[in-house]
Amino acid sequence: MERKLSKPNIYITRVIPQTVTDYLKKYCAVEANPEDRILSMNELNQKVKGRDGVICMLTDTINSEVLDAAGPSCRIFANYAVGYNNIDVEAATKRSIAITNTPGVLDDATSDLAWALLFAVSRRIVEADRFTRSGKFKSWGPTLFLGRDITGKTVGVVGTGRIGSNFAKKAKAFGMRILYTSSKPNPQLEKETGAEFVDKSTLLKQSDFISLHIPLNSSTRHYIGEKEFKLMKKEAVLINTSRGPVVDEKALVKALKEKEIWGAGLDVYENEPDLEPELKELDNVVILPHIGSATIETRTNMGMIATRNIVQFFNGEILENCVNPEVLKK
């Protein structure tokens, strides 16, 4: 497939770091959504029309309708994310449209945030901060905001891809017993951390902390639900920085309200950006606005990878991060 164009016409669906946009402008004609908001489907369809390529966000639904709106000139959608469940890759492949992502760049940032949530929930950081700001702190007390120990406890890691493995390696520094479950054993992780490969049920029953690092697909939707919460320890803390629908949010609310588990830390939601209403009323859950990769360095690096994907594609170079490489052979 002939890919070279002198000045490809690229659309960016949302505000990204200026240094990234400036880099892309050296090679392409660029228009970007000037507002930091999600475009409506109608707006998106209009804006992608006639483009040679698009840099899209994980909040953009790229389905057949959008791909058709882009038209035959559009050759690539570069997703500004590692995951790409927002894109109908099969539909794109049928139209010979390359889909790329940004793997590897946000491993530290996301695993660090998972740890931040784990500490915040276990040591009741948000509750204590709110208490102190409101002027209620009068003196040290032996039972004031008692939390859970972390060092030396058992952590269960669900999914040991890049981010899950990164998270697990950091657990070693806290002298934790590391359990993991994944689609297959990870000998390298076991060698580096002493992690133990177990089945899902064993992990849920034995872990003091459970951190989810699995992609969203038909087999992982509601991976954690009512049945799973009943298997967990009463002292367990659940952390989700992967994808919202991996957890049945209604079942989570029930488990938190009835103290089936100690608490939860969430960066993603089942019907994002909407939350199960009762989550906002519970003190034993920490809720964040999907900021797993939100560091200045990481978001800039993500943008640079996405733009390099675009530049590589139209320069006819090897496309490093293509998730449907078969289109490049056509």
Summary of the structure (lengths in Angstrom):
residues: 330
radius of gyration: 21.8
end to end distance: 5.3
largest distance: 71.7
contacts: 1080
relative contact order: 0.15
helix: 38%
strand: 16%
